[in-house]
Amino acid sequence: MERLHKVLARAGVDSRRKCEELIATGRVRVNGRTVSEPGTRVDEHSDRIEVDGRPIASGARRSYWLANKPPGYLSTVRDPRGRPTIVDLVRSDERVYPVGRLDLDSEGLMLLTNDGELAQRLIHPSFEHEKEYQVWVDGKPTQRTLQRLREGIELEDGFTWPAQVQVLRQEQGGTWLRFVIHEGRKRQLRRMCEAVGHPVRRLIRTRMGPLSLGELPVGKSRALTDAEIQTLKEAVTS
């Protein structure tokens, strides 16, 4: 017997947190009965579990996909307003969901999977997995400003952790910066750069843990190789 929200996440329904929300809002039934407690224990092999009236695919094959998110795509499984989502770019036979988020205007690497345990370890701040970005900001930050970004910026939700920041190049009145951070606060880099007077014009995630975007075109996706999957699993268990 295992907790319901974990079973749903492992079946590729969504992340654990989202599965808890599905249960709390009455969208999940077990053996014909609506369940509202995420911690309810179930047997995925003998209990009939349904989400929005459809049975989940228990024991689904693990699937891992890399996508290059364009601006204008949501980092969600679905959108009630019909806007495009990152899942629209993936042609997986299994149901997958995004690991972490990029905001609407941001671009770059996103991992999608139905491996709930791996996803949880990748996004949880206690595991401190690196995320790398190329960020185009207005103006030319001074060395003092760059040092402030490296040491941590005070935002409304507290100081940011130390970050790696370096100048890549100057371009059309702006500057391309390389950031490497361990946190994943909402719109964190945009807020950091705004706080030091250099608003973000463009933001591209190029790496997440051991996974790099490489030459994957914008708007395209691909399945991870066996070697990449193994490296990823080693990264979250070390």
Backbone as CSV, one residue per row, in Angstrom:
resi,resn,N_x,N_y,N_z,CA_x,CA_y,CA_z,C_x,C_y,C_z
1,MET,0.848,-1.197,0.000,0.000,0.000,0.000,0.888,1.254,0.000
2,GLU,0.455,2.248,-0.774,1.248,3.463,-0.885,0.319,4.668,-0.957
3,ARG,0.854,5.822,-0.596,0.044,7.042,-0.603,-0.408,7.385,-2.017
4,LEU,-1.658,7.837,-2.099,-2.310,8.047,-3.389,-1.563,9.035,-4.269
5,HIS,-1.121,10.155,-3.715,-0.480,11.171,-4.559,0.831,10.659,-5.155
6,LYS,1.526,9.768,-4.445,2.757,9.189,-4.986,2.446,8.242,-6.135
7,VAL,1.365,7.467,-5.989,0.960,6.544,-7.052,0.588,7.322,-8.311
8,LEU,-0.149,8.421,-8.143,-0.546,9.235,-9.295,0.673,9.836,-9.994
9,ALA,1.620,10.339,-9.200,2.819,10.933,-9.791,3.637,9.894,-10.548
10,ARG,3.777,8.715,-9.963,4.553,7.666,-10.617,3.888,7.193,-11.910
11,ALA,2.569,7.296,-11.973,1.840,6.902,-13.183,1.882,7.978,-14.263
12,GLY,2.534,9.108,-13.955,2.686,10.153,-14.960,1.531,11.121,-15.046
13,VAL,0.666,11.157,-14.017,-0.475,12.078,-14.042,0.007,13.520,-13.958
14,ASP,0.910,13.792,-13.039,1.473,15.127,-12.867,2.494,15.046,-11.740
15,SER,3.046,16.198,-11.334,3.976,16.207,-10.217,3.234,15.862,-8.914
16,ARG,3.980,15.529,-7.894,3.345,15.186,-6.609,2.476,16.328,-6.092
17,ARG,3.012,17.532,-6.157,2.246,18.677,-5.652,0.944,18.857,-6.416
18,LYS,1.015,18.748,-7.754,-0.192,18.891,-8.556,-1.163,17.742,-8.296
19,CYS,-0.630,16.547,-8.067,-1.502,15.408,-7.766,-2.224,15.617,-6.441
20,GLU,-1.547,16.207,-5.476,-2.206,16.530,-4.206,-3.371,17.497,-4.443
21,GLU,-3.169,18.464,-5.344,-4.229,19.422,-5.654,-5.405,18.734,-6.353
22,LEU,-5.097,17.798,-7.266,-6.160,17.053,-7.947,-7.016,16.293,-6.952
23,ILE,-6.353,15.663,-5.987,-7.085,14.899,-4.970,-7.926,15.827,-4.102
24,ALA,-7.314,16.933,-3.654,-8.009,17.858,-2.751,-9.237,18.495,-3.397
25,THR,-9.228,18.621,-4.721,-10.363,19.251,-5.416,-11.393,18.220,-5.899
26,GLY,-11.249,16.976,-5.461,-12.267,15.968,-5.742,-12.248,15.384,-7.130
27,ARG,-11.107,15.421,-7.797,-11.036,14.919,-9.171,-10.537,13.477,-9.262
28,VAL,-10.279,12.869,-8.102,-9.738,11.507,-8.087,-10.701,10.565,-7.370
29,ARG,-10.927,9.407,-7.972,-11.773,8.384,-7.355,-10.993,7.081,-7.220
30,VAL,-11.244,6.388,-6.105,-10.649,5.075,-5.864,-11.787,4.085,-5.673
31,ASN,-11.834,3.096,-6.555,-12.909,2.090,-6.523,-14.290,2.740,-6.532
32,GLY,-14.426,3.791,-7.355,-15.707,4.459,-7.520,-16.037,5.503,-6.481
33,ARG,-15.167,5.685,-5.490,-15.426,6.645,-4.412,-14.456,7.816,-4.510
34,THR,-15.009,9.043,-4.454,-14.163,10.234,-4.500,-13.315,10.324,-3.240
35,VAL,-12.021,10.548,-3.437,-11.077,10.649,-2.321,-10.519,12.065,-2.282
36,SER,-10.475,12.666,-1.101,-10.002,14.043,-0.988,-8.756,14.186,-0.122
37,GLU,-8.225,13.072,0.416,-7.030,13.120,1.241,-5.840,12.566,0.457
38,PRO,-4.827,13.399,0.167,-3.676,12.933,-0.610,-2.954,11.750,0.027
39,GLY,-2.994,11.672,1.363,-2.281,10.619,2.068,-2.996,9.287,2.104
40,THR,-4.173,9.202,1.488,-4.911,7.935,1.446,-4.025,6.843,0.844
41,ARG,-4.015,5.676,1.484,-3.165,4.585,0.994,-3.965,3.685,0.057
42,VAL,-3.328,3.339,-1.061,-3.984,2.518,-2.077,-3.025,1.434,-2.551
43,ASP,-3.594,0.436,-3.208,-2.808,-0.600,-3.875,-2.975,-0.377,-5.375
44,GLU,-1.933,0.100,-6.018,-2.061,0.457,-7.440,-2.340,-0.750,-8.328
45,HIS,-2.089,-1.956,-7.823,-2.287,-3.154,-8.633,-3.706,-3.719,-8.518
46,SER,-4.380,-3.430,-7.401,-5.722,-3.995,-7.216,-6.818,-2.943,-7.147
47,ASP,-6.485,-1.717,-6.738,-7.489,-0.656,-6.653,-7.663,0.010,-8.022
48,ARG,-8.914,0.371,-8.339,-9.190,1.108,-9.571,-9.114,2.593,-9.251
49,ILE,-8.140,3.270,-9.847,-7.890,4.679,-9.564,-8.186,5.492,-10.819
50,GLU,-9.029,6.504,-10.679,-9.441,7.310,-11.827,-9.182,8.797,-11.556
51,VAL,-8.780,9.501,-12.590,-8.638,10.956,-12.539,-9.554,11.539,-13.604
52,ASP,-10.483,12.379,-13.170,-11.484,12.948,-14.092,-12.211,11.851,-14.865
53,GLY,-12.468,10.740,-14.186,-13.234,9.652,-14.780,-12.446,8.690,-15.643
54,ARG,-11.130,8.930,-15.781,-10.303,8.053,-16.614,-9.314,7.291,-15.743
55,PRO,-9.209,5.980,-15.925,-8.270,5.188,-15.115,-6.828,5.559,-15.425
56,ILE,-5.997,5.559,-14.386,-4.583,5.860,-14.591,-3.882,4.636,-15.164
57,ALA,-2.744,4.877,-15.797,-1.961,3.778,-16.368,-0.922,3.344,-15.347
58,SER,-1.314,2.461,-14.436,-0.383,2.001,-13.418,0.742,1.219,-14.073
59,GLY,1.933,1.364,-13.519,3.072,0.653,-14.062,3.520,1.165,-15.418
60,ALA,3.231,2.435,-15.722,3.616,2.995,-17.020,5.133,2.962,-17.193
61,ARG,5.557,2.740,-18.422,6.988,2.712,-18.720,7.572,4.101,-18.472
62,ARG,8.750,4.151,-17.853,9.394,5.424,-17.580,9.805,6.097,-18.894
63,SER,9.533,7.378,-18.979,9.811,8.134,-20.192,10.494,9.442,-19.811
64,TYR,11.538,9.815,-20.549,12.330,11.005,-20.225,12.567,11.796,-21.516
65,TRP,12.150,13.057,-21.517,12.244,13.886,-22.714,12.887,15.229,-22.396
66,LEU,13.651,15.719,-23.373,14.261,17.035,-23.309,13.584,17.915,-24.354
67,ALA,13.160,19.117,-23.955,12.505,20.036,-24.888,13.163,21.405,-24.811
68,ASN,13.153,22.119,-25.942,13.655,23.485,-26.002,12.443,24.409,-26.084
69,LYS,12.045,24.934,-24.950,10.824,25.730,-24.847,10.956,27.084,-25.555
70,PRO,10.019,27.410,-26.443,9.985,28.754,-27.025,9.259,29.716,-26.073
71,PRO,9.467,31.013,-26.244,8.650,31.960,-25.478,7.189,31.811,-25.882
72,GLY,6.287,32.067,-24.944,4.864,31.972,-25.233,4.245,30.626,-24.906
73,TYR,5.075,29.649,-24.493,4.572,28.340,-24.085,4.544,28.250,-22.561
74,LEU,3.484,27.673,-22.025,3.354,27.493,-20.586,4.076,26.226,-20.140
75,SER,4.643,26.271,-18.940,5.349,25.110,-18.381,4.390,24.232,-17.593
76,THR,3.276,23.867,-18.211,2.248,23.067,-17.549,1.803,21.954,-18.482
77,VAL,1.016,21.037,-17.934,0.481,19.934,-18.727,-0.653,20.411,-19.616
78,ARG,-1.496,21.281,-19.071,-2.649,21.775,-19.829,-2.979,23.197,-19.381
79,ASP,-3.744,23.905,-20.211,-4.149,25.265,-19.870,-5.637,25.418,-20.163
80,PRO,-6.446,25.829,-19.172,-7.885,25.960,-19.397,-8.248,27.005,-20.446
81,ARG,-7.325,27.921,-20.738,-7.578,28.949,-21.753,-7.115,28.517,-23.139
82,GLY,-6.591,27.312,-23.255,-6.202,26.797,-24.561,-4.884,27.295,-25.101
83,ARG,-4.056,27.901,-24.256,-2.752,28.372,-24.709,-1.794,27.189,-24.869
84,PRO,-0.776,27.318,-25.725,0.152,26.198,-25.930,0.962,25.902,-24.674
85,THR,1.239,24.630,-24.448,2.034,24.216,-23.298,3.236,23.409,-23.765
86,ILE,4.185,23.242,-22.882,5.406,22.515,-23.203,5.110,21.071,-23.603
87,VAL,4.035,20.495,-23.062,3.683,19.107,-23.386,3.293,18.973,-24.857
88,ASP,2.810,20.052,-25.464,2.437,20.015,-26.882,3.631,19.718,-27.786
89,LEU,4.843,19.932,-27.275,6.048,19.744,-28.087,6.580,18.323,-28.021
90,VAL,6.015,17.486,-27.143,6.566,16.151,-26.890,5.649,15.080,-27.466
91,ARG,6.228,14.144,-28.178,5.457,13.059,-28.789,5.741,11.731,-28.071
92,SER,5.575,11.733,-26.797,5.823,10.526,-26.008,4.591,9.625,-26.019
93,ASP,4.816,8.315,-26.083,3.703,7.370,-25.968,3.171,7.319,-24.546
94,GLU,3.987,7.748,-23.587,3.583,7.793,-22.188,3.207,9.229,-21.822
95,ARG,2.398,9.353,-20.811,2.010,10.673,-20.319,3.150,11.236,-19.468
96,VAL,3.676,12.389,-19.842,4.784,12.998,-19.112,4.394,14.397,-18.646
97,TYR,5.129,14.900,-17.685,4.863,16.250,-17.187,6.184,16.970,-16.959
98,PRO,6.180,18.317,-16.969,7.430,19.074,-16.852,8.005,19.033,-15.440
99,VAL,9.334,18.999,-15.375,10.053,19.049,-14.107,10.486,20.491,-13.881
100,GLY,9.862,21.166,-12.919,10.150,22.575,-12.716,9.451,23.431,-13.767
101,ARG,9.780,24.723,-13.761,9.077,25.657,-14.636,10.027,26.684,-15.232
102,LEU,9.622,27.201,-16.373,10.148,28.441,-16.920,8.942,29.341,-17.146
103,ASP,9.075,30.636,-16.845,7.906,31.487,-17.014,7.600,31.687,-18.503
104,LEU,6.457,32.273,-18.762,5.907,32.334,-20.118,6.883,32.895,-21.136
105,ASP,7.609,33.949,-20.766,8.492,34.623,-21.710,9.884,33.999,-21.797
106,SER,10.185,33.052,-20.919,11.522,32.456,-20.896,11.618,31.283,-21.856
107,GLU,12.854,30.918,-22.159,13.119,29.893,-23.178,14.075,28.838,-22.626
108,GLY,14.225,27.764,-23.423,15.314,26.855,-23.153,14.929,25.498,-22.614
109,LEU,15.884,24.885,-21.949,15.814,23.478,-21.564,14.713,23.197,-20.553
110,MET,13.905,22.189,-20.889,12.954,21.652,-19.928,12.994,20.133,-20.021
111,LEU,12.952,19.490,-18.864,12.877,18.034,-18.783,11.431,17.655,-18.511
112,LEU,10.948,16.646,-19.221,9.603,16.116,-18.992,9.717,14.617,-18.755
113,THR,8.998,14.118,-17.769,9.097,12.705,-17.427,7.856,12.268,-16.669
114,ASN,7.691,10.952,-16.516,6.670,10.400,-15.639,7.315,9.690,-14.452
115,ASP,8.601,9.957,-14.239,9.339,9.405,-13.102,9.220,10.395,-11.948
116,GLY,8.211,10.191,-11.112,7.929,11.144,-10.049,9.031,11.273,-9.017
117,GLU,9.682,10.172,-8.667,10.741,10.225,-7.669,11.919,11.042,-8.180
118,LEU,12.307,10.820,-9.421,13.416,11.574,-9.993,13.071,13.055,-10.085
119,ALA,11.860,13.362,-10.518,11.431,14.754,-10.635,11.492,15.470,-9.293
120,GLN,11.031,14.804,-8.244,11.027,15.392,-6.908,12.443,15.739,-6.463
121,ARG,13.384,14.840,-6.725,14.762,15.070,-6.306,15.427,16.178,-7.126
122,LEU,15.039,16.305,-8.379,15.644,17.334,-9.214,15.226,18.741,-8.806
123,ILE,13.989,18.910,-8.406,13.493,20.263,-8.137,13.603,20.656,-6.669
124,HIS,13.819,19.685,-5.770,13.858,20.034,-4.348,15.153,20.783,-4.033
125,PRO,15.070,21.964,-3.391,16.270,22.779,-3.160,17.327,22.098,-2.304
126,SER,16.948,21.130,-1.481,17.931,20.487,-0.612,18.977,19.706,-1.397
127,PHE,18.670,19.335,-2.647,19.627,18.582,-3.459,20.574,19.486,-4.237
128,GLU,20.253,20.784,-4.328,21.145,21.812,-4.861,21.687,21.488,-6.255
129,HIS,20.807,21.054,-7.158,21.246,20.806,-8.523,21.401,22.136,-9.264
130,GLU,22.485,22.247,-10.031,22.756,23.492,-10.744,21.812,23.683,-11.925
131,LYS,21.488,24.945,-12.160,20.752,25.342,-13.357,21.516,26.506,-13.988
132,GLU,21.754,26.394,-15.290,22.557,27.394,-15.986,21.704,28.145,-17.006
133,TYR,21.934,29.467,-17.095,21.133,30.323,-17.966,22.029,31.301,-18.715
134,GLN,21.586,31.683,-19.913,22.129,32.841,-20.597,21.052,33.920,-20.555
135,VAL,21.418,35.081,-20.034,20.448,36.144,-19.763,20.913,37.442,-20.407
136,TRP,20.052,38.009,-21.239,20.345,39.291,-21.887,19.669,40.396,-21.082
137,VAL,20.478,41.326,-20.551,19.951,42.403,-19.722,20.211,43.748,-20.371
138,ASP,19.408,44.736,-19.992,19.620,46.106,-20.441,20.926,46.645,-19.873
139,GLY,21.631,47.448,-20.681,22.797,48.162,-20.191,24.030,47.294,-19.993
140,LYS,24.984,47.849,-19.266,26.259,47.180,-19.014,26.523,47.165,-17.510
141,PRO,26.285,46.035,-16.850,26.503,45.970,-15.398,27.969,46.232,-15.044
142,THR,28.165,46.986,-13.977,29.523,47.245,-13.494,30.034,46.024,-12.723
143,GLN,31.328,46.032,-12.435,31.898,44.939,-11.643,31.265,44.879,-10.256
144,ARG,30.949,46.036,-9.702,30.307,46.067,-8.389,28.919,45.419,-8.463
145,THR,28.180,45.711,-9.535,26.855,45.108,-9.708,26.958,43.599,-9.872
146,LEU,27.922,43.148,-10.667,28.113,41.710,-10.863,28.435,41.026,-9.541
147,GLN,29.239,41.697,-8.706,29.592,41.109,-7.415,28.365,41.011,-6.504
148,ARG,27.482,42.000,-6.572,26.238,41.940,-5.798,25.411,40.723,-6.209
149,LEU,25.316,40.496,-7.521,24.555,39.349,-8.015,25.190,38.042,-7.549
150,ARG,26.520,38.009,-7.509,27.218,36.799,-7.092,27.014,36.510,-5.601
151,GLU,26.998,37.558,-4.810,26.930,37.372,-3.354,25.502,37.149,-2.849
152,GLY,24.510,37.608,-3.614,23.117,37.448,-3.191,22.395,38.780,-3.157
153,ILE,21.168,38.773,-3.649,20.340,39.980,-3.728,19.162,39.826,-2.777
154,GLU,18.844,40.905,-2.054,17.682,40.862,-1.173,16.415,41.095,-1.988
155,LEU,15.538,40.083,-2.015,14.246,40.180,-2.671,13.148,40.168,-1.611
156,GLU,11.906,40.300,-2.042,10.813,40.344,-1.064,10.664,39.037,-0.296
157,ASP,11.189,37.933,-0.844,11.115,36.648,-0.150,12.464,36.222,0.412
158,GLY,13.345,37.211,0.656,14.624,36.935,1.303,15.800,37.018,0.350
159,PHE,17.001,36.862,0.907,18.217,36.934,0.111,18.360,35.693,-0.763
160,THR,18.862,35.916,-1.969,19.156,34.781,-2.847,20.479,34.146,-2.429
161,TRP,20.632,32.887,-2.774,21.892,32.195,-2.507,22.973,32.739,-3.445
162,PRO,24.241,32.554,-3.082,25.323,32.964,-3.989,25.169,32.319,-5.365
163,ALA,25.538,33.066,-6.399,25.392,32.596,-7.778,26.704,32.806,-8.529
164,GLN,26.903,32.009,-9.572,28.004,32.261,-10.498,27.474,33.194,-11.580
165,VAL,28.188,34.280,-11.826,27.767,35.255,-12.837,28.989,35.715,-13.607
166,GLN,28.910,35.662,-14.928,29.997,36.180,-15.744,29.441,36.829,-17.004
167,VAL,30.184,37.792,-17.520,29.802,38.481,-18.751,30.207,37.622,-19.940
168,LEU,29.270,37.424,-20.870,29.549,36.683,-22.094,29.903,37.615,-23.239
169,ARG,29.055,38.653,-23.446,29.323,39.590,-24.549,28.360,40.775,-24.458
170,GLN,28.715,41.843,-25.158,27.867,43.027,-25.299,27.103,42.926,-26.611
171,GLU,25.852,43.388,-26.599,25.054,43.298,-27.824,23.919,44.304,-27.810
172,GLN,23.877,45.210,-28.800,22.752,46.106,-29.041,22.246,46.800,-27.776
173,GLY,23.149,47.427,-27.064,22.753,48.173,-25.882,22.503,47.325,-24.655
174,GLY,22.741,46.037,-24.770,22.545,45.146,-23.634,23.754,44.259,-23.424
175,THR,23.670,43.404,-22.415,24.772,42.510,-22.061,24.243,41.104,-21.839
176,TRP,24.923,40.125,-22.442,24.606,38.727,-22.192,25.410,38.253,-20.982
177,LEU,24.701,37.725,-19.983,25.327,37.190,-18.775,25.088,35.690,-18.671
178,ARG,26.025,34.998,-18.104,25.862,33.577,-17.782,25.630,33.457,-16.279
179,PHE,24.523,32.850,-15.902,24.195,32.601,-14.500,24.204,31.101,-14.234
180,VAL,24.723,30.711,-13.084,24.556,29.353,-12.571,24.027,29.475,-11.147
181,ILE,22.838,28.926,-10.901,22.207,29.018,-9.587,21.730,27.639,-9.136
182,HIS,21.428,27.538,-7.839,20.903,26.292,-7.281,19.435,26.413,-6.905
183,GLU,18.949,27.640,-6.795,17.561,27.859,-6.375,16.618,27.815,-7.579
184,GLY,15.326,27.888,-7.264,14.331,27.920,-8.316,13.122,28.756,-7.927
185,ARG,13.371,29.929,-7.342,12.258,30.790,-6.957,11.545,31.331,-8.198
186,LYS,10.308,31.725,-8.014,9.522,32.237,-9.123,10.159,33.498,-9.693
187,ARG,10.441,33.468,-11.002,11.014,34.611,-11.733,12.262,35.158,-11.034
188,GLN,13.062,34.270,-10.467,14.180,34.692,-9.631,15.196,35.558,-10.365
189,LEU,15.685,35.099,-11.503,16.713,35.871,-12.200,16.172,37.197,-12.706
190,ARG,14.927,37.203,-13.142,14.323,38.465,-13.593,14.248,39.459,-12.432
191,ARG,13.871,38.967,-11.267,13.771,39.856,-10.099,15.142,40.327,-9.633
192,MET,16.139,39.435,-9.685,17.498,39.813,-9.288,18.038,40.925,-10.182
193,CYS,17.886,40.748,-11.487,18.419,41.739,-12.423,17.653,43.059,-12.339
194,GLU,16.355,42.986,-12.143,15.541,44.195,-11.966,16.001,44.963,-10.729
195,ALA,16.340,44.226,-9.669,16.739,44.853,-8.404,18.042,45.638,-8.525
196,VAL,18.906,45.263,-9.480,20.172,45.990,-9.641,20.128,46.934,-10.843
197,GLY,18.934,47.157,-11.407,18.769,48.160,-12.443,19.071,47.702,-13.852
198,HIS,19.043,46.387,-14.088,19.308,45.858,-15.423,18.230,44.836,-15.794
199,PRO,17.048,45.308,-16.206,15.939,44.400,-16.519,16.310,43.378,-17.602
200,VAL,15.707,42.206,-17.499,15.975,41.118,-18.434,15.203,41.329,-19.735
201,ARG,15.894,41.221,-20.856,15.253,41.251,-22.174,14.974,39.837,-22.691
202,ARG,15.869,38.906,-22.354,15.725,37.537,-22.829,16.397,36.600,-21.828
203,LEU,15.793,35.422,-21.635,16.332,34.468,-20.663,16.213,33.058,-21.244
204,ILE,17.362,32.355,-21.299,17.414,31.018,-21.891,18.080,30.060,-20.902
205,ARG,17.384,28.987,-20.519,18.036,27.972,-19.681,18.786,27.003,-20.592
206,THR,20.070,26.800,-20.322,20.903,25.960,-21.176,21.313,24.651,-20.511
207,ARG,21.158,24.563,-19.190,21.557,23.336,-18.496,20.736,23.153,-17.236
208,MET,20.458,21.896,-16.905,19.747,21.545,-15.678,20.416,20.293,-15.133
209,GLY,21.172,20.431,-14.025,21.944,19.303,-13.536,22.930,18.866,-14.605
210,PRO,22.976,17.573,-14.939,23.913,17.087,-15.959,23.390,17.208,-17.392
211,LEU,22.160,17.684,-17.562,21.564,17.756,-18.899,21.808,19.124,-19.533
212,SER,22.294,19.121,-20.781,22.531,20.357,-21.512,21.618,20.434,-22.734
213,LEU,21.293,21.654,-23.119,20.406,21.877,-24.258,21.071,21.461,-25.567
214,GLY,22.368,21.702,-25.665,23.093,21.331,-26.879,22.561,22.051,-28.107
215,GLU,22.421,21.317,-29.213,21.994,21.905,-30.472,20.502,21.682,-30.758
216,LEU,19.737,21.307,-29.751,18.309,21.060,-29.961,17.615,22.352,-30.398
217,PRO,16.953,22.371,-31.555,16.319,23.599,-32.041,15.165,24.057,-31.138
218,VAL,14.895,25.338,-31.178,13.768,25.899,-30.419,12.460,25.258,-30.898
219,GLY,11.623,24.850,-29.945,10.339,24.247,-30.279,10.392,22.760,-30.550
220,LYS,11.574,22.161,-30.413,11.723,20.733,-30.661,11.979,19.977,-29.356
221,SER,11.797,18.660,-29.416,12.061,17.813,-28.261,12.689,16.513,-28.733
222,ARG,13.291,15.783,-27.805,13.847,14.472,-28.104,13.869,13.631,-26.838
223,ALA,13.827,12.327,-27.010,13.959,11.422,-25.876,15.406,11.414,-25.393
224,LEU,15.597,11.301,-24.084,16.954,11.195,-23.563,17.575,9.867,-23.995
225,THR,18.874,9.876,-24.181,19.587,8.642,-24.470,19.709,7.812,-23.196
226,ASP,20.017,6.540,-23.345,20.210,5.683,-22.161,21.323,6.222,-21.274
227,ALA,22.384,6.733,-21.907,23.509,7.282,-21.139,23.073,8.517,-20.347
228,GLU,22.263,9.374,-20.952,21.779,10.568,-20.254,20.868,10.194,-19.091
229,ILE,20.023,9.203,-19.290,19.132,8.758,-18.215,19.946,8.218,-17.054
230,GLN,20.967,7.427,-17.352,21.800,6.872,-16.300,22.532,7.969,-15.536
231,THR,23.082,8.943,-16.275,23.781,10.056,-15.633,22.838,10.867,-14.761
232,LEU,21.632,11.082,-15.231,20.635,11.830,-14.485,20.271,11.106,-13.188
233,LYS,20.058,9.803,-13.279,19.723,9.036,-12.076,20.870,9.030,-11.073
234,GLU,22.095,8.951,-11.574,23.248,9.002,-10.679,23.344,10.364,-9.980
235,ALA,22.984,11.420,-10.700,23.055,12.770,-10.145,22.072,12.969,-8.996
236,VAL,20.907,12.331,-9.082,19.896,12.543,-8.041,20.022,11.563,-6.884
237,THR,20.907,10.594,-7.003,21.096,9.635,-5.915,22.426,9.809,-5.211
238,SER,23.282,10.670,-5.757,24.612,10.864,-5.146,24.529,11.790,-3.951
